Amino acid sequence: MSEHPPREEWPVPPPLSEAGAALTDVVLETFRLNARLLEVAQGLAAHGDMTAAWWQVLGGVIDQPRSVADVGRRMGVTRQSVQRIADVLVERGLAEYRPNPAHRRAKLLACTEAGYWSIRRISIATHPWADEVGAKIGADALRQTLATMRALNESA
């Protein structure tokens, strides 16, 4: 562990602007929301006999095969994490590796029919949940939230 000065010698951070304070509140609330959504996702994923992490990775290839690195970039997780989960998905028959014409060593991860079936079962549970929560918040507010989240993602 690194050495540190006594607390009374620590520098004082500069005061936050109104926007900086609001952003700090958004970040902290995002941490709480992330924990809650992961909890909900775990329960929803169980409908497809998967975990939330498996669902996230399989969702990265639901529309087309992608390399593990591409899935990681799309989902915001490390390539190593995706690789571990991809291997489990392949082992369980929910995904498969295919040759990648663009790269000899980096195979493509693709969803199998069993994987699509798991995702369908999750969707059957997810749609009513999304409709219920969406109705409480409202489509306009959710669209504005999404726009704000995208702007934050681009600015951070």
Buried (B, 14 or more C-beta within 10 A) or exposed (E): EEEEEEEEEEEEEEEEEEEEEEBEEBEEEEEEEEEEEEEBBBEBBBBBBBBBBBBBBBBBBEEEBBBBBBBBBBBEBEBEBBBBBBBBBBEBEBBBBEEBEEEEEBBBBBBBEBBEBBBEBBEEBBEEEEEEEEEEEEEEEEEEEEEEEEEEEEEE
